[in-house]
Amino acid sequence: MKFRLLLFATVSCLSVCCSKKENVQPVYDTSKTYIITNYGASGNLPDNSAAIQKTIDTCAASGGGTVIVPVGTFLCGPVKMKSNITLKIENGAVLKALPYQSYPGAGTPTFKPFIECTGISHATITGQGIIEGQGSDWWTAYRNDNTLLRPAMIRMTKSTHITVSDITVQNAPAAHIDIDRLCDSVNITHVTINSPANSPNTDGIDTWSSNINITNCNINCGDDNIAMDSYSVNVHVKNCIFGTGHGCSVGSYTTGVHDLSIDSCTFNGTTNGIRLKSNRGRSGIVENISYSDITMKNVTNAFIIVSYYPKTPTSPAIDPAQDVTATTPDYRNIIFKNIIAEGSDRAGTIWGLPELPIGSVVFDNVTINAGSGMKIYFAPAIVFKNGSHITTTKGDAIITDNSAIPGINITTGSAE
């Protein structure tokens, strides 16, 4: 254990190898345009699903092009994207999901996502318009029955070279954008996501695949602003703004998660800032994660790394060690660099398992100003360096089972 501690304590930010695979932008013929109103869509219709699907299918049959949603509000049920198509929602256009009461398969396993991208490649959803989920009635129904199944606004699976750009996605019944399994080369850029802070499980963007870039997005929602779940590999988040929501999270499902970078992002009023969460039945090795050049203001919990979910124990003494299995959380090589957190209620929590403590965690030039300090349990390889410090208005800076943590005074929080 002493050798492992020394090894981890000397890890620097250079050891995080987030090898970024370049996402190639879609290249296909967008000179051909197909306007949905030419295929029967109208703002006066109670359901434009058939007309919009016909437009997409016609465009696909001709080899691809651009399907245009013009200015106006168009009620619609689920539609399926096709390869080599740009769906452009123009400025002043609203593509509005049918309400809960008339959405096909609402609350049952037969429901479909609002915009489905399954088994396709080289497709784009873009424009200055709005995708409106009409989530309010879904949320009410879900609060009455939390087994209710709800659709994502945009869902991808088994798809490659997909871009979502410039649009606003709001009031989703559940997740706004879901990048599900077996996707590759996905770009989400300049997207605005808005749902109320109390809307249940309305994640902004969920990832379950590899080679994903999320850039210049503004996300306010009722759950994780971004959740990088199992099989998230080479996911890069940059220049994003997070407002209300549960943070830029890893987990809670964390099988095969590695090589993630979160850079140059701002958090304001978010419940959690940086958050890694899982439990003994949902995880495995989670490694090579870098957070850099981040500003947090009025974030309730600045840093959360926990091997328990949804709740940590009341004390580290009450949870005995268990056997280590393939699904035991095993966090390794996590770097926090050039981060300022101001006005947080709590500096945070880093809490591993007695049978498998959290591996190397480095705070490099990190400033935390919070009401209360940071709890650190079963994390022997944690290091504070380059002036990293914690200032609290009450109590010790760090509450821990370690007698000393390199680089910081656990009582005053000053750098050492």
N, C-alpha and C positions, 0 to 999 in steps of 0.2 A: 504493500500500500504506500510506503514512503517513497519508493521509486516512482510509482504512478503519480503521486502528488507532485513530486519535483518535476516530472516530465510535463504534466499539464500546466504547472505554474509558469513554465518558461515559454508556453505557446504564445506567439504574437499574432497580430492580425494578418501577417503574411501567410499564415498556415491555412487560412480559409481559401479553398480553391474552388470558387464558383465559376467553373468553366462555361462561359456564355456561348451558346450556340446561336448564330445569327438567324433570325427569322426572315425568310425571304418573302417579300411582299407579293401578293397575288398579281399575276400577269395574264390578262385575258381581255377579250374584246368588249369594251364598255361603250363602243360607239353606237350600238343598237339599243334603243330605249323602248320600253313598254310601260305605258301609263295605265294604272289600274282602272281609271275611269273609262278607258276605251274598251275594257273587258267586263263592264257591268257594275263596277263599284260606284257607290254613291253615298254621300253623307246623309241621305235620307233613308237608307236601308237599315233595318234592325240587325243585319248580319251580312258582312261582306266577305265572309270566309271563302265561299266558292269563287267569287270573282277574283279575289287576290291570288288564290291558289292557281286559278286558270292562267293568270298573267305570268306567274312564276314558271308554270309548266310550259307555257308557250315560249317564253324566253329561253328556257333550258333546251327545248327541242330544236331551237334554231342555233344552238351552239354557245349560248350565253349572251350576256349583255346587262343592261341596267333596268330594273323594275322600279318605277317611280310612284311614290305615294305623294300626290300633290297637296296643295294647301287645302285644309278642311279636316274634319274629324270623321274617322271611319271606324265603326264598330266591327269587331272581327273575332272569330274563334281561332283555334290553333291552325297554323300553316307550317308547311315544310319547305325549308330552303333547298336549293339544288346547287350542284357544282357550277362554277364559272359564272356566278351571278352576283351583282351588286344590288342590294335592296336599299334604295335611297329614300329616306323620309325627309322631305323638303322642309325648309324653315316655314313654320306656320301650319305644318301637317301634324296631326295626332293620330297614331294608330292605337286604338283603344280596345283592350280586351273586353269580351263580353262579361257581364256581371256574373257573380258567383251563381245566382239562381238559374242562369241559362248557359253557363259554360259547359261544353260537352264533357261528361264524365266527372263532373265536379265532386270531389270528395271520395272518389272510388279509384281502384287501380287502373281503370281504363282511360284516365285523363291524359292529356298530352301537354307538353310545354307550349307556351304561346307561339314562340318562333323556334322551331326544331331544326337542328343541324345534325343529322345522323348520316354517317358514312359518306360525307361529301368532302370536296377539296376546292380551294381557291374561290372563296366566297367572302363577301363583305356586307356588313350592315352599317350604314352610315347616314349622314345628313344632319341638318340642324334641327330636325323635328323631335317629337316626343313619342315614346312608347309608354302608354298609360295602362297600369295593371288593374285599376279599380279594386284594390286590395281590401278596402275597409270591411266589406261584408264577409270576405274570407277570414279576416282576422277575428271578427265577432264569432263566426262559426267555429273557428279553431279554439278560441278561448272556452267555448262551451263543450268542445270535444277535441282533445289534443291528439287524437288518432286520425284526424281529418287529413287526407292527402291533398297537397296543393301544388300547383305548377310553378315552375320558374318562368320568367319572362323570355329569356334566351337560354337555350340549353344545347350544348355541343357534346357529341360522343362519337368516337371512331372517325374523327374528322381532322383534316390537316390544312394548314395555310388559311386560317380564318382570321379576319380582321373585323373588329367592332370599333367604330370611331365617331366622335363628334356628337353623337346623339345624347338625349336625356332619357333615362329609364327610371320610372317612378312608380311608387305604390304597388310593388309586386305582391302577389298573394303569398309567396315564399321568397326564394332567392331571386335576385335580379338577373345575374349572369352566372351560369353554372357550366364550367369547363370540365366535363365528366371524363370518364376513363378513355384511354387509348386515343387521345388527341395529341397533336404535335404542331408546333409552330403556330401559336395563337398570339395575336397582338390586340390588346385593348388599350386604346389611346384617346385622350381628350373626351372621355365619357363622364357625364354627370349622373349620379345616382341619388335619388331622394325618396326617402320614406320616413314616417314619423319615428321618433326614438322609442315609442312604446309598441311599435308594430312587431308582432312575434315572429322570430326566426327569418327576418327579411335580410339575409346576408347580402352584401353588395356584390362581391365576386367570390366564387368558390372555385378552387383548382384541384383537380385529381389527375393531372397529366404532366407532361414534360415540355420544356422549351416554350415558356410563356413569358411575354413581356406585358407589363401593366404600367403605363406611363401617363402622366399628366391628367389623372382622373381626380374628380372631386366627389367624395362618397359620404353621404349621411344616411343612416339606416337604423333598423331596430335590433340588429345582431352584429356579427362580425363584419367590419367594413371590408376586409379581405380575409378569407380562410383558406390556407394552403393545407390541404388534407392529404391522405395517403396517395402515394405515387407522384406527388409533386416534386419534380426534379428540374433544375435549371429554370427556376421561376425568379423573375427579376421585376421588382417594383421600384419605380423611380418617379420623383417629382409629383407625388400625389398629395392631396389634402384630405384629411379625415376629420369629420366633425362628429356628430352624434353617432354612436355605435359602440361595439364591444372591442374594437381595436384591429390592428393588423396582426392576425393570428396564424399560428401553426397548430393544426389539430381541430377537433380533438382526436380524429383518426389519423395516425401518423406512421403507417406502415410504408417503408421504402421512401422516406422523405430525406432529401439531401440537396446541397448546393442551391441555396436560396440567398438572394440579396435584396435588401430593402434600403434604399439610398435617397437622400435629399427629399424627405417627406416631412409634412407638418401635421401635428395632431392638435385639435382645439376642442376642449369639452368632451373628449371621448372617454368612455367608461374605463377602458384599459388602453395603454399605449402599445408596448411590445408584449406579446403574449404567446407563450408556448404551453399547450395543455394536452394531456392525454391521461390514460390510466393503464392498469396492468393488463387489460384485455384488448387494447386498441392500438398498440404501438410496436416498437422494435427500435432499430438504430435510427436516430435522427441526428444528422451531422452536417457540418460545414454551412453554417448560417451566419450571415454578416448583416449588421445594421449600422449604417453610417450617416453622418451629417443630418441628424434628425432633431427637430424642435417640437417639444410638447408644452402646451399651456393648458392649465386647469384640467389635466387628465386625472381621473380618480386614482388609478393604480398605474404608476409609470412602467414598472417592469414586472411581468409575471412569467415565471418558468416553473411549472408544477407537473409532477408525475401522478397527480390525482385529478380526477374530473368526474362529476362536476364540483365536488367539495373536497377541500383538504381536511385532515383531522384537526381536532381542537388542540392537540399537542403531539409532538413527534414521539412521545413515549407510549402512546396508546395503540400504535399500529406496529405489530411485530413483523419481522422480516419474513418473506415468503420465498418460495423457490423462484429462481429466475427462469423465465420461459422466452420463447420467440416473440411474444407480444408484450414483454416488459419494457416500459419506456427506458431508452438508453440514449440520453442526450450527450452529444460530444461536439467540441470545437465550435463554440458560439462566441462571436465577437460583437461588442458594442463600442463604437468609436465615434467621437465628435458628436456627442448628444447632450442636449440641454433640456431638462424637465423642470418647469417652474409652476408653482401653484398646485401641485398634486396633493391629494388628501393623504396618500400613502406612497412611500418610495417603492414598495412592491414586495413580492414574495418569490424566493427561489427555494423550492422544496422538493428534494428527490426522495427516493425510496430507501429504507434501511438496507434492503438486499442489493440495491444497485443505485449508488449515489450519482448525482449529476456530474458529468465529466467537465472538461475545461470550459470555463466561462471567463472572459476577459472584459473588464471595463476600462477602456482606453480614452482618456480625456472626456469623461462623463461628469456632468454636473446635475445633481438632483436637489431641488428645494421642495420639501414636502412637510405636511403636518406631522406625520409619524414616520418611523424608520422602516428599514427593510428586514423582513424575516428571512433567514438563510439556514436551512436544515438539510443535512445529507448532501452537501455540495462542497467537498473538501478541496477541490481544485479551482476555486474562484480566486481571481486576482484583480486588484484595482491598480491602475498605473497612469503615468503622465498627468498627475494632478487630479485624478478622479476623486470626487468627494460627495458627501451627502450632508445636507443641512436640514435639520428638523426644528419645528417649533415646540415639540414636547418629546421627552423620552430619548433613549439612546438611538444613535443612527442605525445600528444593526443589532438585531436580536438573533442570536445564533448558537449552534452547538459547537462551533469552533472557538478555541481560546484566542486565536488571532488569525486575521485574514491579511495576506500580503498587500501592502500599499495603502491601507486605510486604518484609522483609529476607530474601532467598532463602537466606542462610546461617543466621541465627539463628531465622528464622520469626516474629520480632516484628513488630507492626504499625508502619507508618510513615505 
